Amino acid sequence: MSGRKIKVTLEPCRLELFKPFRISRDVYDHKVGFRVILRYGELTGLGEANEHGYYQVTQAALEDQLTILKSIVEEQNLIHPEEMYDLMEQAIGFQPFALAAMDMAYWDLYAKTQNRPTRDLFDLPTPPPKLQYTSYTISIDDPKEMEKEVRTHPFKKFKVKLGTKNDIQLMHKLLALTNSEFYIDANCAWDLEYATEFAHTFQHTNLKMIEQPLQADEWEPMARLKQETIIPLFADESFIHQSDLLKCLDSFDGINIKILKCGGLTPAIEIIHHAMKADAPVMIGCMMESSIGISAAMQVTPWASFIDIDSALFLKNDPAEGCVIGTDGQVFLQKTPGNGSLLKKN
């Protein structure tokens, strides 16, 4: 393949959900964005990014940014993903969703040229072998419907979106339905008083983690909450860039790394390096992504303490296949070269 160039295709896409997904500040039944396809000889690499209101990411902005990145990638010979990432970030600055879409596709392609799974190419310590499970997310709904979700899905871990007046009463009911573990995500909806009450109420239960209970910039109240509970507290909206890590660890126990939010696999690897040095646990999460984005996220799950990469399960029209999640939530890493996803044949 000497002398060949990479060909980049950008495809507008629309992901349709089986039912509306509601959190404390938003509700949606679809997402629009772009799918990235890299071709190099017979090999392909896949990436994606979709709109996100909280982070002010639109499909139009993605198109503009990805068009610039397309020209950068097509001008280069095949180089290491970290070198390509530097060139891309120089071109558009820190635009994490667009960077992530191209970066995950580039890692996928590059690993295929090396005939290895993407995760085998990361400069990270080899993690011990272990069974890993993603949580299944229950969005805000009528309490009876949320209870039905727990009864219906035999997952070992659930993540519950909260942010209502009846969160404590609801959690009592959900915990009584199963022996599975629970994570909670309030998406910035609580104040310190309510978060403290909630944490005290469920300290000795199967509630194993609370994600982003307060507003993203409420550092001092979060530090106080951290002193008040033994339940691990994880930063999501408060953590974007690797430079946020040390500040977050003053107020949280760990951080949620999402490939789109942090800018791709390349920065995710760096973040994991720094988190390990700080002895801080990481969670690997996701936005509303198809199996393309989830397969990329799976490449860094071996280094995670918590995993929440279930979004493809909620899609009517997942365009890809290959990343495998068991009926109980077990994450199965593919041994095939690249990230592990393939576009479905029409």
ZAMARGU-4260 file (C-alpha; in steps of 0.2 Angstrom, whole numbers, plus 5000, padded with zeros to 4 digits):
<rodrens>
0) 5000/5000/5000 | 5015/5011/4998 | 5011/5028/4991 | 4992/5026/4993 | 4982/5040/5001
5) 4968/5039/5013 | 4951/5043/5006 | 4938/5051/5018 | 4919/5050/5016 | 4908/5060/5027
10) 4890/5054/5028 | 4876/5064/5037 | 4866/5052/5048 | 4851/5051/5059 | 4850/5039/5074
15) 4832/5035/5079 | 4828/5029/5097 | 4815/5016/5101 | 4807/5028/5113 | 4811/5046/5120
20) 4826/5047/5131 | 4824/5060/5145 | 4837/5067/5158 | 4835/5081/5170 | 4838/5095/5157
25) 4833/5087/5140 | 4823/5074/5131 | 4825/5068/5113 | 4820/5053/5102 | 4834/5055/5088
30) 4851/5062/5085 | 4858/5069/5069 | 4877/5070/5065 | 4890/5063/5053 | 4897/5046/5050
35) 4916/5046/5045 | 4922/5032/5033 | 4941/5031/5030 | 4947/5020/5015 | 4965/5014/5012
40) 4966/5001/4999 | 4954/4987/5005 | 4954/4993/5023 | 4941/5005/5031 | 4940/5014/5047
45) 4924/5020/5055 | 4920/5035/5066 | 4905/5046/5071 | 4899/5061/5080 | 4881/5067/5084
50) 4874/5084/5089 | 4873/5088/5108 | 4864/5103/5115 | 4873/5105/5131 | 4890/5106/5122
55) 4882/5117/5108 | 4887/5104/5095 | 4876/5105/5079 | 4876/5095/5063 | 4881/5110/5053
60) 4896/5114/5064 | 4901/5096/5063 | 4901/5097/5044 | 4912/5112/5044 | 4924/5105/5056
65) 4925/5088/5048 | 4927/5095/5031 | 4943/5103/5037 | 4949/5087/5045 | 4945/5078/5029
70) 4957/5088/5019 | 4971/5086/5033 | 4969/5067/5033 | 4969/5066/5014 | 4984/5076/5012
75) 4995/5065/5023 | 5003/5048/5021 | 4998/5035/5033 | 5006/5041/5050 | 5004/5036/5068
80) 4987/5042/5075 | 4995/5053/5088 | 5004/5062/5074 | 4988/5064/5064 | 4979/5070/5080
85) 4992/5084/5082 | 4989/5090/5064 | 4970/5089/5066 | 4970/5099/5082 | 4981/5112/5075
90) 4969/5114/5060 | 4953/5117/5070 | 4958/5119/5088 | 4949/5109/5102 | 4933/5104/5094
95) 4931/5088/5103 | 4916/5080/5094 | 4923/5082/5077 | 4941/5077/5082 | 4934/5062/5091
100) 4924/5056/5075 | 4940/5057/5064 | 4952/5051/5077 | 4942/5035/5081 | 4940/5031/5063
105) 4959/5034/5060 | 4964/5023/5075 | 4952/5009/5068 | 4960/5011/5051 | 4978/5012/5057
110) 4976/4996/5068 | 4969/4987/5053 | 4985/4991/5044 | 4995/4983/5059 | 4983/4968/5059
115) 4979/4971/5078 | 4965/4976/5089 | 4966/4995/5092 | 4968/4993/5111 | 4984/4983/5108
120) 4993/4998/5101 | 4990/5010/5116 | 5005/5015/5126 | 4996/5009/5142 | 5001/4996/5155
125) 4993/4979/5151 | 4978/4978/5162 | 4974/4961/5172 | 4961/4950/5163 | 4944/4953/5171
130) 4925/4951/5167 | 4918/4968/5164 | 4900/4974/5163 | 4892/4990/5156 | 4877/4997/5165
135) 4860/4998/5157 | 4853/5016/5158 | 4836/5020/5163 | 4830/5037/5158 | 4818/5048/5168
140) 4800/5042/5165 | 4784/5037/5174 | 4791/5028/5190 | 4781/5012/5185 | 4790/5012/5168
145) 4807/5014/5176 | 4802/4999/5188 | 4797/4989/5173 | 4814/4993/5165 | 4823/4985/5180
150) 4812/4970/5180 | 4813/4967/5161 | 4832/4968/5159 | 4843/4955/5167 | 4858/4967/5169
155) 4871/4966/5183 | 4872/4985/5184 | 4859/4999/5181 | 4862/5017/5178 | 4847/5028/5183
160) 4844/5046/5177 | 4837/5056/5191 | 4833/5075/5194 | 4815/5074/5200 | 4806/5079/5216
165) 4804/5060/5220 | 4822/5053/5218 | 4824/5046/5235 | 4807/5037/5235 | 4810/5030/5217
170) 4827/5023/5222 | 4820/5014/5237 | 4808/5005/5225 | 4821/5001/5212 | 4834/4994/5224
175) 4820/4983/5231 | 4817/4975/5214 | 4834/4967/5211 | 4851/4963/5218 | 4860/4972/5204
180) 4871/4987/5207 | 4866/5004/5203 | 4874/5020/5197 | 4865/5037/5198 | 4867/5051/5186
185) 4858/5068/5191 | 4866/5078/5177 | 4869/5093/5188 | 4851/5093/5194 | 4853/5093/5213
190) 4858/5106/5226 | 4871/5101/5240 | 4857/5099/5253 | 4847/5086/5242 | 4863/5077/5236
195) 4869/5075/5254 | 4852/5068/5260 | 4852/5056/5245 | 4870/5050/5248 | 4867/5048/5267
200) 4851/5038/5263 | 4859/5025/5252 | 4877/5024/5259 | 4875/5005/5263 | 4865/4999/5249
205) 4869/4993/5231 | 4870/5011/5225 | 4889/5010/5220 | 4892/5027/5212 | 4884/5045/5210
210) 4888/5054/5194 | 4888/5073/5193 | 4875/5078/5206 | 4878/5097/5206 | 4881/5110/5193
215) 4898/5108/5184 | 4906/5124/5192 | 4901/5120/5210 | 4918/5114/5215 | 4917/5119/5234
220) 4900/5112/5237 | 4906/5096/5228 | 4921/5095/5239 | 4910/5096/5254 | 4899/5082/5247
225) 4914/5071/5245 | 4918/5073/5263 | 4900/5068/5268 | 4898/5051/5259 | 4907/5035/5256
230) 4899/5033/5239 | 4911/5037/5225 | 4907/5053/5216 | 4911/5054/5198 | 4913/5070/5187
235) 4905/5071/5170 | 4900/5088/5165 | 4914/5095/5176 | 4927/5085/5167 | 4931/5089/5148
240) 4950/5090/5146 | 4965/5082/5153 | 4969/5099/5161 | 4953/5097/5172 | 4959/5081/5180
245) 4968/5088/5196 | 4954/5101/5199 | 4941/5087/5198 | 4950/5076/5210 | 4949/5089/5224
250) 4930/5087/5223 | 4926/5070/5215 | 4933/5053/5217 | 4934/5049/5199 | 4930/5055/5181
255) 4919/5049/5167 | 4929/5049/5150 | 4918/5050/5135 | 4927/5048/5118 | 4916/5062/5110
260) 4917/5074/5125 | 4936/5072/5127 | 4941/5073/5109 | 4944/5055/5104 | 4954/5040/5108
265) 4971/5049/5108 | 4967/5061/5122 | 4957/5047/5131 | 4973/5037/5132 | 4983/5052/5139
270) 4969/5055/5152 | 4970/5037/5157 | 4989/5039/5159 | 4987/5054/5171 | 4972/5046/5180
275) 4983/5031/5184 | 4997/5041/5190 | 4985/5050/5202 | 4977/5033/5207 | 4960/5040/5202
280) 4947/5028/5195 | 4940/5031/5178 | 4923/5027/5171 | 4921/5025/5152 | 4904/5032/5146
285) 4896/5037/5130 | 4884/5050/5122 | 4870/5043/5111 | 4881/5033/5099 | 4879/5019/5088
290) 4890/5003/5088 | 4903/5013/5079 | 4906/5024/5094 | 4903/5011/5106 | 4916/4999/5098
295) 4929/5014/5100 | 4924/5016/5118 | 4927/4997/5121 | 4945/4999/5116 | 4948/5009/5133
300) 4936/4999/5144 | 4950/4987/5150 | 4957/5001/5161 | 4940/5007/5168 | 4933/5004/5185
305) 4915/5008/5179 | 4908/5006/5162 | 4892/5014/5154 | 4892/5011/5135 | 4875/5005/5131
310) 4868/5018/5120 | 4867/5007/5104 | 4855/4996/5113 | 4842/5010/5112 | 4843/5013/5093
315) 4830/5007/5080 | 4843/5009/5066 | 4860/5005/5072 | 4871/5006/5056 | 4884/4995/5062
320) 4888/4978/5071 | 4902/4970/5079 | 4903/4976/5097 | 4895/4963/5108 | 4886/4966/5125
325) 4879/4951/5133 | 4861/4950/5140 | 4867/4953/5157 | 4878/4968/5151 | 4895/4959/5150
330) 4907/4968/5138 | 4915/4956/5125 | 4930/4963/5117 | 4933/4958/5099 | 4950/4951/5094
335) 4948/4957/5076 | 4959/4971/5070 | 4953/4988/5073 | 4939/4994/5084 | 4928/4980/5080
340) 4913/4987/5071 | 4907/4985/5053 | 4894/4994/5043 | 4879/4983/5041 | 4875/4978/5023
345) 4859/4986/5016
</rodrens>
